[in-house]
Amino acid sequence: MQEALPIMRGALIVVALRQETITYKALSIAIDQRYHYRQLGDPLDVLSQDCFLHNEPSLAALVTRGDTSQPGEAFIGDATAEQEACYKYWADRRRS
């Protein structure tokens, strides 16, 4: 997980800068399939905790199911608000 998390974080920051979302499957491919797309829950939980520890919005909100375009059932909170917070947070960092 230590190798995959920085790659996952970087990929999701790019997604945030593009003001997009990414499917679990596409994220799995973006991290060189270090995790199967159905096994991304735990790494995304760890990434989300890291975001909160750094006072950042959760990048995990940007990861969505291919069939619903919504985060998985385990996501806690208002996904749309968290996605918007990610877009703003990372756009502001880019301008700094």
C-alpha positions as CSV (number, residue, x, y, z in Angstrom):
1,M,0.0,0.0,0.0
2,Q,2.9,2.3,0.7
3,E,3.8,2.3,-3.0
4,A,0.3,2.7,-4.3
5,L,-0.9,5.5,-2.1
6,P,1.4,8.3,-3.4
7,I,0.5,7.2,-7.0
8,M,-3.2,7.2,-6.2
9,R,-3.0,10.5,-4.5
10,G,-1.2,12.1,-7.5
11,A,-3.7,10.6,-9.9
12,L,-6.6,11.9,-7.9
13,I,-5.1,15.4,-7.6
14,V,-4.9,15.5,-11.4
15,V,-8.6,14.4,-11.5
16,A,-9.4,17.2,-9.1
17,L,-7.5,19.8,-11.1
18,R,-9.5,18.7,-14.2
19,Q,-12.7,19.0,-12.1
20,E,-13.6,15.5,-13.0
21,T,-14.3,12.2,-11.4
22,I,-12.7,8.8,-12.1
23,T,-14.2,5.3,-11.9
24,Y,-12.8,2.7,-9.7
25,K,-11.7,0.7,-12.8
26,A,-9.9,3.7,-14.3
27,L,-8.2,4.5,-11.0
28,S,-7.0,0.9,-10.8
29,I,-5.5,1.3,-14.3
30,A,-3.9,4.7,-13.2
31,I,-2.1,3.0,-10.4
32,D,-0.8,0.2,-12.6
33,Q,-3.4,-2.2,-11.2
34,R,-1.6,-2.5,-7.9
35,Y,-5.1,-3.0,-6.6
36,H,-8.0,-4.6,-8.5
37,Y,-10.8,-2.0,-8.8
38,R,-13.0,-4.0,-6.4
39,Q,-10.2,-3.9,-3.8
40,L,-9.7,-0.1,-3.7
41,G,-11.9,0.5,-0.6
42,D,-9.2,0.1,2.0
43,P,-6.6,2.1,0.2
44,L,-9.2,4.9,-0.4
45,D,-10.1,4.8,3.3
46,V,-6.4,5.3,4.2
47,L,-6.1,8.1,1.6
48,S,-9.2,9.8,3.0
49,Q,-7.8,9.7,6.5
50,D,-4.5,11.2,5.2
51,C,-6.5,14.0,3.5
52,F,-8.4,14.8,6.7
53,L,-5.1,14.8,8.8
54,H,-3.8,17.4,6.3
55,N,-7.1,19.5,6.4
56,E,-7.8,18.6,2.8
57,P,-11.1,17.5,1.3
58,S,-11.3,13.7,0.7
59,L,-9.9,12.8,-2.7
60,A,-11.8,9.5,-2.3
61,A,-15.0,11.5,-3.2
62,L,-13.7,11.7,-6.7
63,V,-13.8,7.9,-7.3
64,T,-17.1,6.7,-8.6
65,R,-18.9,3.6,-9.7
66,G,-19.0,3.1,-13.5
67,D,-22.7,2.2,-13.4
68,T,-24.0,5.0,-11.2
69,S,-21.3,7.8,-11.5
70,Q,-21.6,8.0,-7.7
71,P,-19.0,7.0,-5.0
72,G,-19.4,3.5,-3.5
73,E,-21.9,2.8,-0.7
74,A,-19.1,2.9,1.9
75,F,-18.5,6.6,1.2
76,I,-19.7,8.7,4.1
77,G,-20.9,12.3,3.6
78,D,-22.1,14.5,0.9
79,A,-20.1,13.3,-2.1
80,T,-21.1,16.2,-4.4
81,A,-20.1,18.8,-1.8
82,E,-16.8,17.0,-1.1
83,Q,-16.1,16.8,-4.9
84,E,-16.7,20.5,-5.2
85,A,-14.4,21.1,-2.2
86,C,-11.7,19.1,-3.8
87,Y,-12.0,21.0,-7.1
88,K,-11.7,24.4,-5.2
89,Y,-9.0,23.2,-2.8
90,W,-6.6,21.9,-5.6
91,A,-7.4,24.8,-8.0
92,D,-6.4,27.2,-5.2
93,R,-3.2,25.3,-4.6
94,R,-2.4,25.4,-8.2
95,R,-2.6,29.2,-8.3
96,S,-0.4,29.5,-5.2
